């Protein structure tokens, strides 16, 4: 009779270095932004280019004008052409819509702009930074959890540690990319030269004349974000996702059984840290591409 296979029971709780945990790697992040499209985003995660305060995503005061919170500035739904997935085309539409428009009576007014004015405005420069949500989960959650699993396995089952960890990482990555297809684009756009230069733009004279008549403010800068190809399954943050990948990764190794505190730790970290990135409350499948302004420069 052959001796029964020795099972390496891996149940010890392995605590990663602070540098490998999500909270440390994000530098603490900022207060969550409750977006008007139903997704709660951590502001510190999804802004960076042109920003001087990552806790609020406030851009630098370029041109000598302060940025104001754009809580009352309405969002803008892009055309089918601008929604095709090209961030620069999307940004051009955002720039043409907001810059040079008038703000009064608590709303944005852009009817004064001619098609030529919109075309000229769309050709200006916009600072862009793109975040692929699935890749962010890979880097900030999948990799640290794989490191945690490998370190625990290396103590109790060193021969199997590399194989199980690699398989775990591949399976978890597949889960993420299957359930999350969303790109978040952060934008900062300004009319360079402000009102002084706009006075010389023949295509915007109608807007400027109306602004004087109504004593309205003119939008000189806008910063915010838009989501391209937004399809996110809320179940991605479930602990079942990581535990299913763990069971499948170790299923071919009869001598290894991962249980107890390690399973609980992986499940808890996955649920908390993926939720920090996505903040999902409901399943999202956006049918339109919408720009959500956070900051505005008025003159």
Secondary structure as UniProt FT lines:
FT   STRAND          8..10
FT   HELIX           18..20
FT   HELIX           22..25
FT   TURN            26..28
FT   STRAND          32..34
FT   TURN            36..37
FT   STRAND          40..42
FT   TURN            43..45
FT   TURN            49..50
FT   STRAND          51..53
FT   TURN            54..57
FT   STRAND          58..59
FT   HELIX           62..64
FT   STRAND          68..69
FT   TURN            71..72
FT   STRAND          76..77
FT   TURN            80..83
FT   HELIX           87..98
FT   TURN            99..100
FT   STRAND          102..104
FT   TURN            105..106
FT   STRAND          107..109
FT   TURN            111..112
FT   HELIX           115..122
FT   STRAND          126..132
FT   HELIX           133..137
FT   HELIX           138..142
FT   HELIX           143..156
FT   HELIX           158..179
FT   STRAND          180..190
FT   TURN            192..193
FT   HELIX           194..198
FT   TURN            199..200
FT   HELIX           202..204
FT   HELIX           205..214
FT   STRAND          217..232
FT   HELIX           234..237
FT   HELIX           239..250
FT   TURN            251..252
FT   TURN            254..255
FT   STRAND          256..258
FT   HELIX           261..278
FT   STRAND          284..285
FT   STRAND          290..298
//
